Amino acid sequence: MRPKPSSFSSFAHDAQKRRPVGAALLCGVKRGEQQVILHCMKESVWKERREKAFWGQRDLEKYGFLHCSSIAHFWRVAPNFKEVIEPLVLVCIDETKLTAPVRYEDLDGCGRAYPHIYGLVNQSAVVQVLPFLKDADGNYQKNEEFAAITEE
């Protein structure tokens, strides 16, 4: 089910509330120096964090880092959010703009390394925030901004 345009409009713009960010920025692979990674969170949490210069302290205290994913691998972690009733958002982060270190690690032994942010996220690294789309059964539906990305 796609969100209503009014609920999406507040999230479809970059963090500094400038013009909408185009799909070219959400490539999921390196383009020049940019590498976009995704961090999923409840919409209500994002509303608390979006005006802060730095955020993520709760995640750091609980996990020691912030869990992220490449766009190409997100479909593999999306089922972890199936049972979450509250609306979710995908925070698109340009890891080259992060002030905190990012480590790609395979902590679950699944054969794939996922990006983990070991420090607070500086808001200036957030390039876009998108709704986490679900079908009627709660399954993740790929955002149209990611249509050109091959799932791995």
Secondary structure, DSSP 8 states (H G I E B T S, - for coil): ----HHHHHTTSB-TT--SB--GGGG-SS-BTTB-EEEEEEEHHHHHHHTTSSEE-HHHHHHHSSEE-EETTTHHHHGGGGTT--S-EEEEEEEGGG-SS-EEEE-TT-SS--EEEE-S-EEGGGEEEEEE-EE-TTS-EE--GGGTT----
